[in-house]
């Protein structure tokens, strides 16, 4: 396992946001959902493609709080530009389970 400094860790901007829209992404190579996430005033609304179809449907994601890295360079995924990386952990079968704060936090709250 590689180690990083605290300053390197702090350079990764991880924020909480609320999913405001979610739709299937059939053009993706692997099953995915296109998300629009509100990260509050400072960051705004950002788009993400997330391979989370094993545990989530687009309908149940609306209003859900997610965590994402908001300072990666945008990445073209087929016809879609993904602006943030939504975070999760693989379950025992490798399917992604989303990461979220245990209690309510404001949109844009930064991981501390």
Gaussian input, Z-matrix of N, CA and C with variables (Angstrom, degrees):
# hf/3-21g

backbone

0 1
 N
 C     1     B1
 C     2     B2     1     A1
 N     3     B3     2     A2     1     D1
 C     4     B4     3     A3     2     D2
 C     5     B5     4     A4     3     D3
 N     6     B6     5     A5     4     D4
 C     7     B7     6     A6     5     D5
 C     8     B8     7     A7     6     D6
 N     9     B9     8     A8     7     D7
 C    10    B10     9     A9     8     D8
 C    11    B11    10    A10     9     D9
 N    12    B12    11    A11    10    D10
 C    13    B13    12    A12    11    D11
 C    14    B14    13    A13    12    D12
 N    15    B15    14    A14    13    D13
 C    16    B16    15    A15    14    D14
 C    17    B17    16    A16    15    D15
 N    18    B18    17    A17    16    D16
 C    19    B19    18    A18    17    D17
 C    20    B20    19    A19    18    D18
 N    21    B21    20    A20    19    D19
 C    22    B22    21    A21    20    D20
 C    23    B23    22    A22    21    D21
 N    24    B24    23    A23    22    D22
 C    25    B25    24    A24    23    D23
 C    26    B26    25    A25    24    D24
 N    27    B27    26    A26    25    D25
 C    28    B28    27    A27    26    D26
 C    29    B29    28    A28    27    D27
 N    30    B30    29    A29    28    D28
 C    31    B31    30    A30    29    D29
 C    32    B32    31    A31    30    D30
 N    33    B33    32    A32    31    D31
 C    34    B34    33    A33    32    D32
 C    35    B35    34    A34    33    D33
 N    36    B36    35    A35    34    D34
 C    37    B37    36    A36    35    D35
 C    38    B38    37    A37    36    D36
 N    39    B39    38    A38    37    D37
 C    40    B40    39    A39    38    D38
 C    41    B41    40    A40    39    D39
 N    42    B42    41    A41    40    D40
 C    43    B43    42    A42    41    D41
 C    44    B44    43    A43    42    D42
 N    45    B45    44    A44    43    D43
 C    46    B46    45    A45    44    D44
 C    47    B47    46    A46    45    D45
 N    48    B48    47    A47    46    D46
 C    49    B49    48    A48    47    D47
 C    50    B50    49    A49    48    D48
 N    51    B51    50    A50    49    D49
 C    52    B52    51    A51    50    D50
 C    53    B53    52    A52    51    D51
 N    54    B54    53    A53    52    D52
 C    55    B55    54    A54    53    D53
 C    56    B56    55    A55    54    D54
 N    57    B57    56    A56    55    D55
 C    58    B58    57    A57    56    D56
 C    59    B59    58    A58    57    D57
 N    60    B60    59    A59    58    D58
 C    61    B61    60    A60    59    D59
 C    62    B62    61    A61    60    D60
 N    63    B63    62    A62    61    D61
 C    64    B64    63    A63    62    D62
 C    65    B65    64    A64    63    D63
 N    66    B66    65    A65    64    D64
 C    67    B67    66    A66    65    D65
 C    68    B68    67    A67    66    D66
 N    69    B69    68    A68    67    D67
 C    70    B70    69    A69    68    D68
 C    71    B71    70    A70    69    D69
 N    72    B72    71    A71    70    D70
 C    73    B73    72    A72    71    D71
 C    74    B74    73    A73    72    D72
 N    75    B75    74    A74    73    D73
 C    76    B76    75    A75    74    D74
 C    77    B77    76    A76    75    D75
 N    78    B78    77    A77    76    D76
 C    79    B79    78    A78    77    D77
 C    80    B80    79    A79    78    D78
 N    81    B81    80    A80    79    D79
 C    82    B82    81    A81    80    D80
 C    83    B83    82    A82    81    D81
 N    84    B84    83    A83    82    D82
 C    85    B85    84    A84    83    D83
 C    86    B86    85    A85    84    D84
 N    87    B87    86    A86    85    D85
 C    88    B88    87    A87    86    D86
 C    89    B89    88    A88    87    D87
 N    90    B90    89    A89    88    D88
 C    91    B91    90    A90    89    D89
 C    92    B92    91    A91    90    D90
 N    93    B93    92    A92    91    D91
 C    94    B94    93    A93    92    D92
 C    95    B95    94    A94    93    D93
 N    96    B96    95    A95    94    D94
 C    97    B97    96    A96    95    D95
 C    98    B98    97    A97    96    D96
 N    99    B99    98    A98    97    D97
 C   100   B100    99    A99    98    D98
 C   101   B101   100   A100    99    D99
 N   102   B102   101   A101   100   D100
 C   103   B103   102   A102   101   D101
 C   104   B104   103   A103   102   D102
 N   105   B105   104   A104   103   D103
 C   106   B106   105   A105   104   D104
 C   107   B107   106   A106   105   D105
 N   108   B108   107   A107   106   D106
 C   109   B109   108   A108   107   D107
 C   110   B110   109   A109   108   D108
 N   111   B111   110   A110   109   D109
 C   112   B112   111   A111   110   D110
 C   113   B113   112   A112   111   D111
 N   114   B114   113   A113   112   D112
 C   115   B115   114   A114   113   D113
 C   116   B116   115   A115   114   D114
 N   117   B117   116   A116   115   D115
 C   118   B118   117   A117   116   D116
 C   119   B119   118   A118   117   D117
 N   120   B120   119   A119   118   D118
 C   121   B121   120   A120   119   D119
 C   122   B122   121   A121   120   D120
 N   123   B123   122   A122   121   D121
 C   124   B124   123   A123   122   D122
 C   125   B125   124   A124   123   D123
 N   126   B126   125   A125   124   D124
 C   127   B127   126   A126   125   D125
 C   128   B128   127   A127   126   D126
 N   129   B129   128   A128   127   D127
 C   130   B130   129   A129   128   D128
 C   131   B131   130   A130   129   D129
 N   132   B132   131   A131   130   D130
 C   133   B133   132   A132   131   D131
 C   134   B134   133   A133   132   D132
 N   135   B135   134   A134   133   D133
 C   136   B136   135   A135   134   D134
 C   137   B137   136   A136   135   D135
 N   138   B138   137   A137   136   D136
 C   139   B139   138   A138   137   D137
 C   140   B140   139   A139   138   D138
 N   141   B141   140   A140   139   D139
 C   142   B142   141   A141   140   D140
 C   143   B143   142   A142   141   D141
 N   144   B144   143   A143   142   D142
 C   145   B145   144   A144   143   D143
 C   146   B146   145   A145   144   D144
 N   147   B147   146   A146   145   D145
 C   148   B148   147   A147   146   D146
 C   149   B149   148   A148   147   D147
 N   150   B150   149   A149   148   D148
 C   151   B151   150   A150   149   D149
 C   152   B152   151   A151   150   D150
 N   153   B153   152   A152   151   D151
 C   154   B154   153   A153   152   D152
 C   155   B155   154   A154   153   D153
 N   156   B156   155   A155   154   D154
 C   157   B157   156   A156   155   D155
 C   158   B158   157   A157   156   D156
 N   159   B159   158   A158   157   D157
 C   160   B160   159   A159   158   D158
 C   161   B161   160   A160   159   D159
 N   162   B162   161   A161   160   D160
 C   163   B163   162   A162   161   D161
 C   164   B164   163   A163   162   D162
 N   165   B165   164   A164   163   D163
 C   166   B166   165   A165   164   D164
 C   167   B167   166   A166   165   D165
 N   168   B168   167   A167   166   D166
 C   169   B169   168   A168   167   D167
 C   170   B170   169   A169   168   D168
 N   171   B171   170   A170   169   D169
 C   172   B172   171   A171   170   D170
 C   173   B173   172   A172   171   D171
 N   174   B174   173   A173   172   D172
 C   175   B175   174   A174   173   D173
 C   176   B176   175   A175   174   D174
 N   177   B177   176   A176   175   D175
 C   178   B178   177   A177   176   D176
 C   179   B179   178   A178   177   D177
 N   180   B180   179   A179   178   D178
 C   181   B181   180   A180   179   D179
 C   182   B182   181   A181   180   D180
 N   183   B183   182   A182   181   D181
 C   184   B184   183   A183   182   D182
 C   185   B185   184   A184   183   D183
 N   186   B186   185   A185   184   D184
 C   187   B187   186   A186   185   D185
 C   188   B188   187   A187   186   D186
 N   189   B189   188   A188   187   D187
 C   190   B190   189   A189   188   D188
 C   191   B191   190   A190   189   D189
 N   192   B192   191   A191   190   D190
 C   193   B193   192   A192   191   D191
 C   194   B194   193   A193   192   D192
 N   195   B195   194   A194   193   D193
 C   196   B196   195   A195   194   D194
 C   197   B197   196   A196   195   D195
 N   198   B198   197   A197   196   D196
 C   199   B199   198   A198   197   D197
 C   200   B200   199   A199   198   D198
 N   201   B201   200   A200   199   D199
 C   202   B202   201   A201   200   D200
 C   203   B203   202   A202   201   D201
 N   204   B204   203   A203   202   D202
 C   205   B205   204   A204   203   D203
 C   206   B206   205   A205   204   D204
 N   207   B207   206   A206   205   D205
 C   208   B208   207   A207   206   D206
 C   209   B209   208   A208   207   D207
 N   210   B210   209   A209   208   D208
 C   211   B211   210   A210   209   D209
 C   212   B212   211   A211   210   D210
 N   213   B213   212   A212   211   D211
 C   214   B214   213   A213   212   D212
 C   215   B215   214   A214   213   D213
 N   216   B216   215   A215   214   D214
 C   217   B217   216   A216   215   D215
 C   218   B218   217   A217   216   D216
 N   219   B219   218   A218   217   D217
 C   220   B220   219   A219   218   D218
 C   221   B221   220   A220   219   D219
 N   222   B222   221   A221   220   D220
 C   223   B223   222   A222   221   D221
 C   224   B224   223   A223   222   D222
 N   225   B225   224   A224   223   D223
 C   226   B226   225   A225   224   D224
 C   227   B227   226   A226   225   D225
 N   228   B228   227   A227   226   D226
 C   229   B229   228   A228   227   D227
 C   230   B230   229   A229   228   D228
 N   231   B231   230   A230   229   D229
 C   232   B232   231   A231   230   D230
 C   233   B233   232   A232   231   D231
 N   234   B234   233   A233   232   D232
 C   235   B235   234   A234   233   D233
 C   236   B236   235   A235   234   D234
 N   237   B237   236   A236   235   D235
 C   238   B238   237   A237   236   D236
 C   239   B239   238   A238   237   D237
 N   240   B240   239   A239   238   D238
 C   241   B241   240   A240   239   D239
 C   242   B242   241   A241   240   D240
 N   243   B243   242   A242   241   D241
 C   244   B244   243   A243   242   D242
 C   245   B245   244   A244   243   D243
 N   246   B246   245   A245   244   D244
 C   247   B247   246   A246   245   D245
 C   248   B248   247   A247   246   D246
 N   249   B249   248   A248   247   D247
 C   250   B250   249   A249   248   D248
 C   251   B251   250   A250   249   D249
 N   252   B252   251   A251   250   D250
 C   253   B253   252   A252   251   D251
 C   254   B254   253   A253   252   D252
 N   255   B255   254   A254   253   D253
 C   256   B256   255   A255   254   D254
 C   257   B257   256   A256   255   D255
 N   258   B258   257   A257   256   D256
 C   259   B259   258   A258   257   D257
 C   260   B260   259   A259   258   D258
 N   261   B261   260   A260   259   D259
 C   262   B262   261   A261   260   D260
 C   263   B263   262   A262   261   D261
 N   264   B264   263   A263   262   D262
 C   265   B265   264   A264   263   D263
 C   266   B266   265   A265   264   D264
 N   267   B267   266   A266   265   D265
 C   268   B268   267   A267   266   D266
 C   269   B269   268   A268   267   D267
 N   270   B270   269   A269   268   D268
 C   271   B271   270   A270   269   D269
 C   272   B272   271   A271   270   D270
 N   273   B273   272   A272   271   D271
 C   274   B274   273   A273   272   D272
 C   275   B275   274   A274   273   D273
 N   276   B276   275   A275   274   D274
 C   277   B277   276   A276   275   D275
 C   278   B278   277   A277   276   D276
 N   279   B279   278   A278   277   D277
 C   280   B280   279   A279   278   D278
 C   281   B281   280   A280   279   D279
 N   282   B282   281   A281   280   D280
 C   283   B283   282   A282   281   D281
 C   284   B284   283   A283   282   D282
 N   285   B285   284   A284   283   D283
 C   286   B286   285   A285   284   D284
 C   287   B287   286   A286   285   D285
 N   288   B288   287   A287   286   D286
 C   289   B289   288   A288   287   D287
 C   290   B290   289   A289   288   D288
 N   291   B291   290   A290   289   D289
 C   292   B292   291   A291   290   D290
 C   293   B293   292   A292   291   D291
 N   294   B294   293   A293   292   D292
 C   295   B295   294   A294   293   D293
 C   296   B296   295   A295   294   D294
 N   297   B297   296   A296   295   D295
 C   298   B298   297   A297   296   D296
 C   299   B299   298   A298   297   D297
 N   300   B300   299   A299   298   D298
 C   301   B301   300   A300   299   D299
 C   302   B302   301   A301   300   D300
 N   303   B303   302   A302   301   D301
 C   304   B304   303   A303   302   D302
 C   305   B305   304   A304   303   D303
 N   306   B306   305   A305   304   D304
 C   307   B307   306   A306   305   D305
 C   308   B308   307   A307   306   D306
 N   309   B309   308   A308   307   D307
 C   310   B310   309   A309   308   D308
 C   311   B311   310   A310   309   D309
 N   312   B312   311   A311   310   D310
 C   313   B313   312   A312   311   D311
 C   314   B314   313   A313   312   D312
 N   315   B315   314   A314   313   D313
 C   316   B316   315   A315   314   D314
 C   317   B317   316   A316   315   D315
 N   318   B318   317   A317   316   D316
 C   319   B319   318   A318   317   D317
 C   320   B320   319   A319   318   D318
 N   321   B321   320   A320   319   D319
 C   322   B322   321   A321   320   D320
 C   323   B323   322   A322   321   D321
 N   324   B324   323   A323   322   D322
 C   325   B325   324   A324   323   D323
 C   326   B326   325   A325   324   D324
 N   327   B327   326   A326   325   D325
 C   328   B328   327   A327   326   D326
 C   329   B329   328   A328   327   D327
 N   330   B330   329   A329   328   D328
 C   331   B331   330   A330   329   D329
 C   332   B332   331   A331   330   D330
 N   333   B333   332   A332   331   D331
 C   334   B334   333   A333   332   D332
 C   335   B335   334   A334   333   D333

   B1=1.4398
   B2=1.5308
   B3=1.3320
   B4=1.4564
   B5=1.5195
   B6=1.3236
   B7=1.4549
   B8=1.5245
   B9=1.3262
   B10=1.4583
   B11=1.5208
   B12=1.3038
   B13=1.4602
   B14=1.5269
   B15=1.3081
   B16=1.4654
   B17=1.5251
   B18=1.3214
   B19=1.4622
   B20=1.5276
   B21=1.3427
   B22=1.4634
   B23=1.5258
   B24=1.3195
   B25=1.4602
   B26=1.5283
   B27=1.3167
   B28=1.4655
   B29=1.5267
   B30=1.3225
   B31=1.4699
   B32=1.5256
   B33=1.3329
   B34=1.4684
   B35=1.5289
   B36=1.3215
   B37=1.4652
   B38=1.5309
   B39=1.3336
   B40=1.4632
   B41=1.5238
   B42=1.3361
   B43=1.4615
   B44=1.5208
   B45=1.3320
   B46=1.4640
   B47=1.5176
   B48=1.3296
   B49=1.4534
   B50=1.5151
   B51=1.3327
   B52=1.4581
   B53=1.5222
   B54=1.3238
   B55=1.4635
   B56=1.5253
   B57=1.3553
   B58=1.4666
   B59=1.5281
   B60=1.3370
   B61=1.4632
   B62=1.5170
   B63=1.3325
   B64=1.4649
   B65=1.5168
   B66=1.3260
   B67=1.4666
   B68=1.5197
   B69=1.3192
   B70=1.4676
   B71=1.5327
   B72=1.3209
   B73=1.4627
   B74=1.5276
   B75=1.3472
   B76=1.4658
   B77=1.5286
   B78=1.3356
   B79=1.4704
   B80=1.5305
   B81=1.3256
   B82=1.4676
   B83=1.5300
   B84=1.3387
   B85=1.4683
   B86=1.5174
   B87=1.3365
   B88=1.4662
   B89=1.5249
   B90=1.3364
   B91=1.4614
   B92=1.5348
   B93=1.3415
   B94=1.4605
   B95=1.5262
   B96=1.3320
   B97=1.4606
   B98=1.5266
   B99=1.3361
   B100=1.4639
   B101=1.5247
   B102=1.3171
   B103=1.4593
   B104=1.5271
   B105=1.3283
   B106=1.4533
   B107=1.5201
   B108=1.3545
   B109=1.4550
   B110=1.5316
   B111=1.3282
   B112=1.4599
   B113=1.5224
   B114=1.3384
   B115=1.4605
   B116=1.5240
   B117=1.3109
   B118=1.4581
   B119=1.5177
   B120=1.3295
   B121=1.4564
   B122=1.5268
   B123=1.3234
   B124=1.4606
   B125=1.5290
   B126=1.3203
   B127=1.4748
   B128=1.5238
   B129=1.3205
   B130=1.4539
   B131=1.5178
   B132=1.3367
   B133=1.4657
   B134=1.5274
   B135=1.3260
   B136=1.4657
   B137=1.5173
   B138=1.3480
   B139=1.4705
   B140=1.5293
   B141=1.3285
   B142=1.4621
   B143=1.5216
   B144=1.3191
   B145=1.4528
   B146=1.5242
   B147=1.3245
   B148=1.4623
   B149=1.5223
   B150=1.3326
   B151=1.4604
   B152=1.5306
   B153=1.3223
   B154=1.4721
   B155=1.5245
   B156=1.3337
   B157=1.4643
   B158=1.5318
   B159=1.3218
   B160=1.4694
   B161=1.5233
   B162=1.3357
   B163=1.4684
   B164=1.5232
   B165=1.3476
   B166=1.4621
   B167=1.5215
   B168=1.3220
   B169=1.4627
   B170=1.5306
   B171=1.3220
   B172=1.4642
   B173=1.5344
   B174=1.3132
   B175=1.4636
   B176=1.5292
   B177=1.3275
   B178=1.4622
   B179=1.5253
   B180=1.3298
   B181=1.4636
   B182=1.5220
   B183=1.3253
   B184=1.4631
   B185=1.5320
   B186=1.3385
   B187=1.4597
   B188=1.5100
   B189=1.3069
   B190=1.4669
   B191=1.5320
   B192=1.3316
   B193=1.4626
   B194=1.5180
   B195=1.3269
   B196=1.4638
   B197=1.5172
   B198=1.3085
   B199=1.4659
   B200=1.5215
   B201=1.3344
   B202=1.4626
   B203=1.5170
   B204=1.3340
   B205=1.4638
   B206=1.5211
   B207=1.3402
   B208=1.4559
   B209=1.5310
   B210=1.3364
   B211=1.4632
   B212=1.5286
   B213=1.3363
   B214=1.4662
   B215=1.5213
   B216=1.3221
   B217=1.4564
   B218=1.5263
   B219=1.3392
   B220=1.4680
   B221=1.5279
   B222=1.3397
   B223=1.4706
   B224=1.5272
   B225=1.3177
   B226=1.4651
   B227=1.5222
   B228=1.3391
   B229=1.4560
   B230=1.5234
   B231=1.3202
   B232=1.4571
   B233=1.5122
   B234=1.3355
   B235=1.4587
   B236=1.5359
   B237=1.3248
   B238=1.4681
   B239=1.5201
   B240=1.3374
   B241=1.4632
   B242=1.5286
   B243=1.3306
   B244=1.4592
   B245=1.5271
   B246=1.3380
   B247=1.4673
   B248=1.5241
   B249=1.3198
   B250=1.4646
   B251=1.5257
   B252=1.3286
   B253=1.4665
   B254=1.5233
   B255=1.3293
   B256=1.4655
   B257=1.5317
   B258=1.3288
   B259=1.4682
   B260=1.5216
   B261=1.3243
   B262=1.4468
   B263=1.5151
   B264=1.3135
   B265=1.4632
   B266=1.5218
   B267=1.3352
   B268=1.4632
   B269=1.5349
   B270=1.3351
   B271=1.4573
   B272=1.5296
   B273=1.3181
   B274=1.4648
   B275=1.5292
   B276=1.3462
   B277=1.4624
   B278=1.5244
   B279=1.3363
   B280=1.4586
   B281=1.5167
   B282=1.3313
   B283=1.4665
   B284=1.5287
   B285=1.3278
   B286=1.4552
   B287=1.5298
   B288=1.3385
   B289=1.4624
   B290=1.5291
   B291=1.3253
   B292=1.4556
   B293=1.5237
   B294=1.3284
   B295=1.4561
   B296=1.5236
   B297=1.3290
   B298=1.4605
   B299=1.5231
   B300=1.3334
   B301=1.4634
   B302=1.5247
   B303=1.3100
   B304=1.4616
   B305=1.5254
   B306=1.3271
   B307=1.4593
   B308=1.5226
   B309=1.3237
   B310=1.4584
   B311=1.5251
   B312=1.3236
   B313=1.4627
   B314=1.5251
   B315=1.3255
   B316=1.4611
   B317=1.5359
   B318=1.3445
   B319=1.4562
   B320=1.5255
   B321=1.3291
   B322=1.4580
   B323=1.5084
   B324=1.3448
   B325=1.4664
   B326=1.5150
   B327=1.3345
   B328=1.4612
   B329=1.5291
   B330=1.3376
   B331=1.4613
   B332=1.5224
   B333=1.3188
   B334=1.4730
   B335=1.5161
   A1=108.62
   A2=115.72
   A3=120.92
   A4=109.76
   A5=116.24
   A6=120.56
   A7=109.36
   A8=115.37
   A9=121.23
   A10=108.26
   A11=115.70
   A12=119.87
   A13=109.60
   A14=115.63
   A15=120.52
   A16=110.05
   A17=117.80
   A18=120.91
   A19=111.42
   A20=117.10
   A21=119.98
   A22=110.79
   A23=116.65
   A24=120.46
   A25=110.75
   A26=117.03
   A27=121.20
   A28=112.30
   A29=117.72
   A30=121.10
   A31=111.28
   A32=116.99
   A33=121.02
   A34=107.38
   A35=116.36
   A36=122.14
   A37=109.15
   A38=115.94
   A39=122.57
   A40=108.15
   A41=115.37
   A42=121.09
   A43=111.10
   A44=114.33
   A45=121.89
   A46=108.62
   A47=115.41
   A48=120.18
   A49=110.41
   A50=115.27
   A51=121.80
   A52=109.92
   A53=116.47
   A54=121.44
   A55=107.86
   A56=115.99
   A57=119.98
   A58=112.07
   A59=117.04
   A60=119.85
   A61=108.99
   A62=114.61
   A63=121.24
   A64=107.75
   A65=115.78
   A66=119.75
   A67=109.87
   A68=116.74
   A69=120.08
   A70=110.08
   A71=115.38
   A72=122.08
   A73=107.88
   A74=117.45
   A75=120.76
   A76=114.17
   A77=117.82
   A78=120.33
   A79=112.97
   A80=117.99
   A81=121.48
   A82=110.15
   A83=115.92
   A84=120.33
   A85=111.95
   A86=116.70
   A87=122.03
   A88=107.26
   A89=117.74
   A90=119.68
   A91=111.31
   A92=115.54
   A93=120.43
   A94=109.71
   A95=113.29
   A96=121.81
   A97=107.41
   A98=116.28
   A99=121.55
   A100=108.11
   A101=115.73
   A102=121.68
   A103=110.52
   A104=116.11
   A105=123.40
   A106=105.25
   A107=115.41
   A108=121.05
   A109=109.20
   A110=116.33
   A111=121.96
   A112=109.14
   A113=115.73
   A114=121.76
   A115=112.25
   A116=117.67
   A117=120.83
   A118=113.05
   A119=114.75
   A120=122.18
   A121=114.36
   A122=117.71
   A123=121.18
   A124=112.81
   A125=117.87
   A126=122.53
   A127=111.40
   A128=117.43
   A129=121.94
   A130=112.69
   A131=115.21
   A132=122.40
   A133=107.83
   A134=116.24
   A135=122.50
   A136=109.88
   A137=114.71
   A138=121.76
   A139=109.94
   A140=115.09
   A141=121.02
   A142=109.84
   A143=115.78
   A144=122.32
   A145=106.38
   A146=116.45
   A147=120.37
   A148=110.93
   A149=116.18
   A150=122.22
   A151=108.62
   A152=114.69
   A153=121.35
   A154=111.77
   A155=117.05
   A156=120.73
   A157=114.13
   A158=118.95
   A159=120.06
   A160=112.24
   A161=116.70
   A162=120.23
   A163=114.19
   A164=117.81
   A165=119.81
   A166=111.70
   A167=115.41
   A168=121.81
   A169=106.62
   A170=117.63
   A171=118.78
   A172=112.51
   A173=117.40
   A174=121.15
   A175=112.94
   A176=117.29
   A177=119.25
   A178=113.09
   A179=117.54
   A180=120.73
   A181=112.96
   A182=117.35
   A183=120.84
   A184=109.60
   A185=116.53
   A186=121.92
   A187=114.55
   A188=117.50
   A189=122.01
   A190=110.46
   A191=116.28
   A192=121.10
   A193=108.97
   A194=116.16
   A195=122.49
   A196=108.94
   A197=116.12
   A198=123.21
   A199=107.01
   A200=116.44
   A201=119.43
   A202=110.63
   A203=114.83
   A204=121.24
   A205=105.23
   A206=116.49
   A207=120.04
   A208=113.50
   A209=117.87
   A210=118.82
   A211=114.30
   A212=117.54
   A213=120.67
   A214=108.58
   A215=116.71
   A216=120.08
   A217=108.70
   A218=118.39
   A219=120.27
   A220=110.67
   A221=115.24
   A222=120.34
   A223=108.96
   A224=115.11
   A225=120.88
   A226=109.09
   A227=116.77
   A228=122.11
   A229=105.84
   A230=116.11
   A231=120.44
   A232=109.03
   A233=117.88
   A234=120.64
   A235=113.41
   A236=118.09
   A237=123.09
   A238=110.58
   A239=117.34
   A240=121.79
   A241=108.64
   A242=115.83
   A243=121.79
   A244=108.07
   A245=116.47
   A246=121.19
   A247=113.95
   A248=117.85
   A249=121.82
   A250=109.45
   A251=116.23
   A252=121.81
   A253=108.67
   A254=116.23
   A255=121.62
   A256=107.54
   A257=115.95
   A258=121.01
   A259=113.12
   A260=114.93
   A261=121.79
   A262=109.97
   A263=115.32
   A264=122.58
   A265=109.14
   A266=117.87
   A267=119.37
   A268=110.43
   A269=115.53
   A270=119.23
   A271=108.62
   A272=117.59
   A273=121.68
   A274=112.47
   A275=117.09
   A276=121.21
   A277=112.92
   A278=117.20
   A279=120.99
   A280=114.40
   A281=118.42
   A282=121.92
   A283=109.24
   A284=117.04
   A285=121.33
   A286=112.35
   A287=114.50
   A288=123.96
   A289=105.85
   A290=116.76
   A291=121.03
   A292=112.91
   A293=114.77
   A294=122.98
   A295=108.36
   A296=117.11
   A297=121.10
   A298=109.39
   A299=117.36
   A300=119.55
   A301=110.93
   A302=116.30
   A303=121.67
   A304=111.86
   A305=117.05
   A306=121.93
   A307=109.47
   A308=116.62
   A309=121.94
   A310=110.61
   A311=115.97
   A312=122.80
   A313=107.46
   A314=117.78
   A315=118.63
   A316=111.49
   A317=115.35
   A318=119.43
   A319=108.46
   A320=114.73
   A321=120.42
   A322=114.29
   A323=118.01
   A324=119.36
   A325=109.01
   A326=115.94
   A327=121.22
   A328=109.91
   A329=115.80
   A330=120.65
   A331=108.32
   A332=115.83
   A333=120.71
   A334=109.66
   D1=130.54
   D2=176.97
   D3=-77.77
   D4=149.75
   D5=176.10
   D6=-108.99
   D7=152.25
   D8=176.43
   D9=-129.85
   D10=160.78
   D11=177.73
   D12=-81.39
   D13=165.08
   D14=176.64
   D15=-61.83
   D16=-39.14
   D17=178.66
   D18=-62.39
   D19=-38.58
   D20=176.79
   D21=-64.34
   D22=-41.39
   D23=177.53
   D24=-62.24
   D25=-44.05
   D26=-178.56
   D27=-66.30
   D28=-18.41
   D29=177.38
   D30=-72.18
   D31=-20.11
   D32=178.11
   D33=-84.89
   D34=114.94
   D35=-175.49
   D36=-93.09
   D37=101.05
   D38=-178.82
   D39=-105.76
   D40=122.37
   D41=-175.43
   D42=-127.46
   D43=157.63
   D44=173.04
   D45=-94.10
   D46=143.54
   D47=177.15
   D48=-152.10
   D49=164.78
   D50=-179.79
   D51=-106.11
   D52=130.29
   D53=177.23
   D54=-69.31
   D55=122.50
   D56=-179.92
   D57=-106.39
   D58=-18.35
   D59=171.16
   D60=-154.15
   D61=151.21
   D62=-179.89
   D63=-151.02
   D64=134.99
   D65=179.03
   D66=-148.54
   D67=153.57
   D68=177.96
   D69=-58.04
   D70=152.75
   D71=178.93
   D72=-125.50
   D73=73.42
   D74=-174.72
   D75=-65.74
   D76=-19.77
   D77=-179.97
   D78=-76.92
   D79=-14.51
   D80=-179.78
   D81=-67.85
   D82=148.80
   D83=178.23
   D84=-63.74
   D85=-41.31
   D86=176.15
   D87=-110.45
   D88=148.46
   D89=-178.75
   D90=-52.21
   D91=130.89
   D92=-176.53
   D93=-149.90
   D94=168.47
   D95=176.75
   D96=-126.52
   D97=134.46
   D98=174.71
   D99=-86.18
   D100=127.07
   D101=-178.06
   D102=-118.08
   D103=147.21
   D104=164.45
   D105=-118.38
   D106=125.81
   D107=-172.84
   D108=-124.03
   D109=130.98
   D110=177.46
   D111=-89.85
   D112=114.08
   D113=178.55
   D114=-103.22
   D115=20.92
   D116=176.69
   D117=83.79
   D118=-177.24
   D119=-172.45
   D120=-59.76
   D121=-44.84
   D122=-174.16
   D123=-66.07
   D124=-41.41
   D125=-175.98
   D126=-99.48
   D127=-38.21
   D128=179.43
   D129=87.96
   D130=-163.57
   D131=179.48
   D132=-91.65
   D133=129.23
   D134=-179.05
   D135=-126.90
   D136=156.19
   D137=-179.84
   D138=-103.78
   D139=149.95
   D140=176.31
   D141=-150.39
   D142=145.80
   D143=170.01
   D144=-104.64
   D145=124.20
   D146=-175.76
   D147=-126.55
   D148=130.19
   D149=178.16
   D150=-86.93
   D151=75.21
   D152=-172.85
   D153=-127.19
   D154=19.97
   D155=-173.29
   D156=-70.55
   D157=-16.66
   D158=179.68
   D159=-68.50
   D160=-33.11
   D161=-175.99
   D162=-112.68
   D163=-12.79
   D164=-172.09
   D165=-136.02
   D166=145.54
   D167=170.56
   D168=-106.76
   D169=156.33
   D170=179.10
   D171=-54.99
   D172=-41.62
   D173=-176.49
   D174=-60.35
   D175=-40.12
   D176=-176.49
   D177=-79.16
   D178=-9.29
   D179=179.99
   D180=-84.05
   D181=-23.37
   D182=-179.05
   D183=-60.38
   D184=126.82
   D185=-179.69
   D186=87.85
   D187=-6.84
   D188=-178.72
   D189=-79.47
   D190=140.73
   D191=173.81
   D192=-84.11
   D193=132.77
   D194=176.96
   D195=-127.64
   D196=164.65
   D197=174.52
   D198=-111.50
   D199=143.99
   D200=-179.55
   D201=-152.53
   D202=150.98
   D203=169.08
   D204=-81.54
   D205=120.90
   D206=-174.24
   D207=-104.91
   D208=-1.07
   D209=-178.12
   D210=-116.73
   D211=24.56
   D212=167.46
   D213=-79.74
   D214=156.41
   D215=171.54
   D216=-66.36
   D217=144.40
   D218=176.80
   D219=-57.68
   D220=151.35
   D221=-177.26
   D222=-130.71
   D223=127.54
   D224=178.68
   D225=-77.12
   D226=123.70
   D227=177.54
   D228=-123.74
   D229=98.90
   D230=-173.62
   D231=59.10
   D232=-129.25
   D233=-179.33
   D234=-85.08
   D235=6.85
   D236=-171.56
   D237=-116.57
   D238=135.89
   D239=175.91
   D240=-98.46
   D241=112.46
   D242=178.63
   D243=-88.70
   D244=125.38
   D245=-174.52
   D246=-100.94
   D247=-21.51
   D248=-179.43
   D249=-137.46
   D250=159.73
   D251=177.40
   D252=-107.37
   D253=107.86
   D254=176.65
   D255=-72.70
   D256=137.19
   D257=-171.38
   D258=-101.87
   D259=146.14
   D260=176.28
   D261=-165.03
   D262=175.81
   D263=179.12
   D264=-119.92
   D265=143.91
   D266=175.58
   D267=-74.14
   D268=138.67
   D269=173.53
   D270=-80.53
   D271=-170.84
   D272=-176.71
   D273=-60.73
   D274=-24.58
   D275=179.65
   D276=-97.90
   D277=1.38
   D278=179.30
   D279=91.06
   D280=-0.45
   D281=178.18
   D282=-79.10
   D283=139.69
   D284=-173.83
   D285=-79.48
   D286=132.03
   D287=174.18
   D288=-110.06
   D289=122.09
   D290=-176.08
   D291=-63.18
   D292=148.51
   D293=175.68
   D294=-97.10
   D295=136.47
   D296=178.75
   D297=-151.99
   D298=154.27
   D299=175.71
   D300=-65.16
   D301=149.60
   D302=-179.12
   D303=-69.27
   D304=-35.67
   D305=179.66
   D306=-116.22
   D307=169.54
   D308=-179.76
   D309=-67.55
   D310=131.93
   D311=174.06
   D312=-130.92
   D313=156.88
   D314=-179.71
   D315=-71.53
   D316=151.86
   D317=173.79
   D318=-57.39
   D319=134.79
   D320=-179.88
   D321=91.95
   D322=-4.98
   D323=177.85
   D324=-58.24
   D325=133.28
   D326=-177.57
   D327=-94.29
   D328=139.51
   D329=175.85
   D330=-58.49
   D331=130.09
   D332=-176.78
   D333=-123.60

